[in-house]
Structures are given as C-alpha cells and as structure tokens.
Amino acid sequence: MKRSFFPVIFILMIAVLTGCQSGGNVILDKAAISKAQAAIKDLAKIVESYKRLNEGNLPPEGQPLFDSLSGFITEVKQDQFIPTFENTYNKMILELLEKKGGADFSINELAAFFAPVIVSKEDVRMSEEEVREALIANLEALELPDPTESDIYDAANTIFPKRKTEVISYGEITTMLDEARIKKAKEEIVTSEELENLKKDARRIFNSSLPPFNTDPEKGGWPQPKWIIIQPDVDIIVQHRIERYTERYNREPAARTVNTWRREAETYAENNRVGYIVWVANDSNHSLVYAKVN
C-alpha cells in the first residue's frame, strides 16, 4: 500500500509542470533548479527539526508553511527563501555591529525582553514579575558574562520543568535578540552616516539578487511553498484485507476482526505519513522542486 502513494507527488509535479512550461535557456534552468533544490533541502531539515521538537508532529496542513513555522524559523533564515529589502538591510547592520564588537545586554535587560513573551504563552500561570525573577535567577546561576541564545533558551524553559512543550522557542529568542541588537546598533553604536551607506548598499544588493524560488504570483510563482501531507488511506487498507479474507474463507470477517484491522491500519497510516515541500524554482520554465519529510 505504501508505495502506491509516492507516484501521486510525481503525477502532481508533471501536471503542474505541463501547465507552467514556457521555454527558455536549458543551462540557466539547470543552474536555477540546482540552486533551488539545495535550498529546499535546507528547508526540509528545518521542518524535520520542528517535528523532532514537537513530539513527532509535522506542521499542520491548511495554512502556508512559513506561517506554521512562525516562532521556529527565524526571520533571517526565512529571508534565504523569501528575501526582503528590510531583512537585507538588517542583516548588514548586524554584520557591521559584529565588526564593532557586538551589543551586550545585562541579565536584567534579557529578563525584561523575554518575561512578557513567556507570560503570554498558553498555560503559563505565573505573573510577569515572577517569570522575570525566575529568569534572572536561572541566568545568574550560569555565571556567564554574556549568555548565548542557547543559555537563554535553557534558562527560560527550565522555569517550567513539567511542561511537555517548550514555553519559548529558540527561533523566537534569536529573532527577538536580533531585533534588540539592531535597535541598540541604530541608537548607540552605528553612526547615521554608516546607516545611510548600509541602506544604499542593501538596496543595490537586494535589487541585483534573486531568490532561488519564484515568489511572484504574477510571474507564475508561489509566495510560499506548498505543504502537502500524504498518508495511506485507512478505509482502503481495511477494505483490501476484508476482500482478501472473504476470498480465502468464502465468508466475511467478524466485526471484532475488522475493528482490529482498522486499529492496525490507523497506526500504520500514522507511522507512514510523509510531508512534501513543493515550490517553483526561479527558472524560465517555472519548474517545480520538492523535498520529502518522513
């Protein structure tokens, strides 16, 4: 049963490709597709990490993939797939900031950043002040002059040792710290002249570079990848077993036996779910590229 589901994706690829092809330079297309395939494999690794950290659950269907990964995939990482001028500019500010020695935050500042976010999470029963004090205590216990994102992640999540899921993700922490670093850089460290020059350079770089994916709907692209989950059909599996039983014994199986088969089929189907990330490469043929996530 399992093998019969994989051709579905292949058929989907052919169907969409047939409707999207528009000719073009073959060498250019191969280079563009190769670049897009490499990028989408990186995206698949991010989704696999999401699954590992979310009790084996794949991102939900029915909404854009990046929306599902919100708080898990950082804006800087997402910009590798859908670049924006603002992210290009901010990335250049962070690079210049690093050259100037970075931006340091006190433990009290870090606690003030993250306490309100933690309190806003579902099932958190502590007040903002209680969370802030607990976070300060956990960070001070590390006795580190400059806690890293991993240190903050551990300090925040160990406040709730019995919680089954993380109270704040690594992606959220990284995104918030980058925002804080950019704010401090603009206000205290990078001069207005340097910022103006960075803005000009960012505009030039952004206008001269293309993402590996066609994200423009007016040019036949998709603004985000399609996220498809395929799994064996429980009803088909059960029906097949009923038919085999009836052929062999010349009678229908008992209801209790069918119920057992259904439970087994449900377990099998759940364990054989496969996610597919499908996108349109930024080539002249609007070719599809995809990656599989077991």
Secondary structure, 3 states (H helix, E strand, C coil): CHHHHHHHHHHHHHHHHHHHCCCCCHHHHHHHHHHHHHHHHHHHHHHHHHHHHCCCCCCCCCCCHHHHCECCECHHHHCCCCCCHHHHHHHHHHHHHHHCCCCCCCHHHHHHHHHHHHHCCCCCCCCHHHHHHHHHHHHHHHCCCCCCHHHHHHHHHCCCCCCCCCCCCHHHHHHHHHHHHHHHHHHHHCCHHHHHHHHHHHHHHHHHCCCCECCCHHHCCCCCCEEEEECCCHHHHHHHHHHHHHHHHCCCCCHHHHHHHHHHHHHHHHHCCEEEEEEEECCCCCCEEEEEEC
